[in-house]
Amino acid sequence: MPNHHEGQLLATPLDIDTLESSRLDPRLGQEIHDLRKAKRLTLGQLATATGLSTGFISQIERGHNRPSVTALFKISRALGVSVGWFFSTTIAPSTSKVVRQGERRAIEYDDGIRDELLTPGLGGKLELLSCVFAPGSGVDTVYSHEGDEAGVVVRGTLELWVGDDHYLLNTGDSFAFNSATPHRYRNPSDTETHVIWAITPPNF
């Protein structure tokens, strides 16, 4: 069982409009732009729906910035899709049942988190992710969505907030909770953390 502590929020929440612009992914911005156009939304309308600034969304679409996990979650919901919509489709899995290690579709966020899709697609009832957290990275804004999720810390340390509960998980510890409960997570250490994360249904 992970160590249990009193729940608390970080003193300084993540400012999703002032994130670093390293390791940019122009494909992601183009897909957001194309989907926004298909939905007949202006930049201003998308900004209003997400609470993000028009300039920030424009930078993402033009490949000059990359969203955080929280920002992409807000954008995807405003556009009527899941975050999984934006996983790269440039490399297709070799079969409908197997994903080779070199063929994983991935999203890199500006929070310092990289998600790799381990399931061949998102059409089933389960989404399985390999999540790698750079030292000190994480999601500092709580969010919630439909479904359930569970995971195991393969390497490193994960700090997890679920509702009012606060946990510190180490290598080998696992977790499960209802995704409708507001939650967030981070790597509090100075080394990389690797988590295998399952979400059902695949709607994040």
VMD Tcl script that draws the C-alpha trace (Angstrom):
set ca {
  {0.00 0.00 0.00}
  {1.29 3.51 -0.76}
  {2.00 5.94 2.05}
  {-1.05 8.11 2.80}
  {-0.77 11.76 3.79}
  {-3.19 14.65 4.17}
  {-4.27 16.02 0.77}
  {-2.91 19.41 -0.19}
  {-2.50 21.47 -3.36}
  {0.77 22.95 -4.51}
  {1.24 26.58 -3.55}
  {1.77 27.75 -7.12}
  {-0.59 26.25 -9.76}
  {0.69 25.68 -13.27}
  {0.22 28.67 -15.57}
  {-0.71 26.91 -18.80}
  {-0.34 30.11 -20.85}
  {3.37 30.56 -20.05}
  {4.83 27.15 -20.71}
  {8.20 26.46 -22.31}
  {8.22 25.76 -26.05}
  {10.87 23.03 -26.24}
  {10.45 19.87 -28.31}
  {7.64 21.28 -30.44}
  {5.29 19.06 -32.44}
  {3.87 20.90 -35.47}
  {1.71 17.88 -36.35}
  {-0.26 18.31 -33.14}
  {-0.91 21.97 -33.85}
  {-2.03 21.23 -37.40}
  {-4.48 18.59 -36.18}
  {-5.96 21.04 -33.65}
  {-6.24 23.68 -36.38}
  {-7.89 21.28 -38.84}
  {-10.36 19.97 -36.26}
  {-11.24 23.51 -35.13}
  {-11.93 24.50 -38.75}
  {-14.03 21.38 -39.27}
  {-16.09 22.36 -36.22}
  {-16.45 25.89 -37.70}
  {-14.96 27.51 -34.59}
  {-12.87 30.66 -34.57}
  {-9.76 30.97 -32.44}
  {-11.70 33.29 -30.16}
  {-14.54 30.82 -29.73}
  {-12.14 28.01 -28.89}
  {-10.32 30.28 -26.46}
  {-13.59 31.13 -24.71}
  {-14.59 27.46 -24.51}
  {-11.25 26.42 -23.00}
  {-10.34 29.40 -20.86}
  {-7.01 29.63 -22.69}
  {-5.82 32.78 -24.44}
  {-6.33 33.21 -28.18}
  {-2.61 33.89 -28.61}
  {-1.63 30.70 -26.80}
  {-3.93 28.53 -28.95}
  {-2.65 30.28 -32.08}
  {0.94 29.49 -31.05}
  {0.04 25.83 -30.60}
  {-1.67 25.64 -33.99}
  {1.32 27.24 -35.72}
  {3.78 24.90 -33.98}
  {5.35 27.67 -31.90}
  {4.29 26.19 -28.57}
  {3.01 22.91 -27.21}
  {0.13 22.40 -24.76}
  {0.33 20.97 -21.29}
  {-1.73 17.90 -20.38}
  {-4.34 20.20 -18.84}
  {-4.46 22.51 -21.86}
  {-4.81 19.65 -24.36}
  {-7.54 18.13 -22.19}
  {-9.47 21.42 -22.34}
  {-8.92 21.79 -26.09}
  {-10.00 18.24 -26.85}
  {-13.18 18.57 -24.79}
  {-14.05 21.86 -26.49}
  {-13.57 20.20 -29.90}
  {-15.66 17.18 -28.94}
  {-12.90 14.56 -29.01}
  {-10.71 12.75 -26.48}
  {-7.03 13.50 -25.97}
  {-6.36 10.17 -27.68}
  {-7.55 11.72 -30.96}
  {-4.22 13.55 -31.16}
  {-1.97 10.50 -30.89}
  {0.23 10.39 -33.95}
  {-1.09 8.21 -36.75}
  {2.03 8.52 -38.88}
  {3.19 5.05 -37.82}
  {0.47 2.41 -37.78}
  {0.70 -0.69 -35.57}
  {1.76 -3.78 -37.49}
  {-1.44 -5.69 -36.62}
  {-4.79 -4.91 -35.07}
  {-3.83 -6.75 -31.88}
  {-0.12 -6.01 -31.38}
  {1.87 -2.79 -31.01}
  {5.62 -3.17 -31.56}
  {7.83 -1.06 -29.31}
  {9.10 1.09 -32.17}
  {5.58 1.68 -33.51}
  {3.96 3.26 -30.45}
  {2.00 6.43 -31.07}
  {2.99 9.19 -28.66}
  {2.18 12.65 -27.35}
  {4.83 14.81 -25.67}
  {3.48 17.54 -23.44}
  {5.11 20.74 -22.32}
  {4.71 19.62 -18.70}
  {7.64 17.23 -19.24}
  {5.38 14.19 -19.67}
  {5.43 11.73 -22.58}
  {2.49 9.35 -23.17}
  {2.85 6.34 -25.46}
  {-0.26 4.43 -26.52}
  {0.23 0.71 -25.79}
  {-3.11 -0.45 -27.14}
  {-3.44 -0.67 -30.95}
  {-6.25 1.86 -30.98}
  {-8.95 3.59 -28.96}
  {-11.94 1.73 -30.35}
  {-12.13 -0.82 -27.55}
  {-13.06 -0.56 -23.88}
  {-9.54 -0.04 -22.53}
  {-6.77 2.50 -23.10}
  {-3.29 1.50 -21.91}
  {-0.51 4.10 -21.72}
  {3.18 4.18 -20.93}
  {3.72 7.50 -19.12}
  {7.20 8.87 -18.56}
  {7.59 11.86 -16.23}
  {10.71 14.02 -16.36}
  {12.10 15.06 -12.94}
  {9.73 17.51 -11.26}
  {7.09 17.25 -14.00}
  {3.39 16.72 -13.54}
  {-0.12 18.13 -13.73}
  {-0.70 20.80 -11.12}
  {-4.33 21.57 -12.01}
  {-6.95 19.05 -10.89}
  {-9.30 17.65 -13.53}
  {-11.87 14.88 -13.85}
  {-13.56 12.86 -16.58}
  {-15.75 9.82 -17.08}
  {-14.47 6.32 -16.32}
  {-11.97 4.53 -14.12}
  {-8.20 4.36 -14.17}
  {-5.47 2.29 -12.60}
  {-1.72 2.00 -12.87}
  {1.56 0.72 -11.52}
  {4.78 2.63 -10.95}
  {7.39 0.74 -12.95}
  {10.25 3.04 -12.00}
  {10.65 6.09 -9.79}
  {8.22 8.01 -7.59}
  {4.71 9.31 -8.28}
  {2.81 11.80 -6.15}
  {-0.94 11.36 -6.62}
  {-3.89 13.46 -5.44}
  {-7.40 11.94 -5.69}
  {-10.07 14.11 -4.11}
  {-8.83 14.96 -0.63}
  {-6.39 12.05 -0.52}
  {-2.68 12.46 -1.16}
  {-0.41 9.49 -1.89}
  {3.29 8.99 -2.48}
  {3.91 5.88 -4.58}
  {7.26 4.23 -5.20}
  {8.48 1.55 -7.63}
  {6.11 -1.41 -7.54}
  {3.19 0.48 -5.94}
  {-0.12 0.55 -7.82}
  {-3.37 2.53 -7.70}
  {-6.96 2.65 -8.94}
  {-9.70 5.27 -8.68}
  {-12.84 6.64 -10.30}
  {-11.82 9.26 -12.87}
  {-14.83 11.42 -11.97}
  {-13.01 12.30 -8.73}
  {-10.83 15.39 -9.29}
  {-7.21 14.26 -9.51}
  {-3.70 15.29 -10.45}
  {-0.20 13.83 -10.26}
  {3.49 14.68 -10.46}
  {6.99 13.29 -10.22}
  {8.42 14.92 -7.07}
  {11.90 13.44 -7.51}
  {15.03 14.44 -9.41}
  {14.97 11.24 -11.50}
  {12.63 10.00 -14.24}
  {9.39 8.20 -13.31}
  {7.72 5.57 -15.49}
  {4.08 4.54 -14.96}
  {1.91 2.06 -16.88}
  {-1.55 3.67 -16.82}
  {-4.90 2.13 -17.79}
  {-8.08 4.11 -18.48}
  {-11.51 2.70 -19.21}
  {-13.34 3.63 -21.28}
  {-10.61 5.26 -23.42}
  {-11.95 8.79 -23.15}
  {-9.09 10.85 -21.75}
}
mol new
graphics top color blue
foreach p $ca { graphics top sphere $p radius 0.5 }
foreach p [lrange $ca 0 end-1] q [lrange $ca 1 end] { graphics top cylinder $p $q radius 0.2 }
display resetview
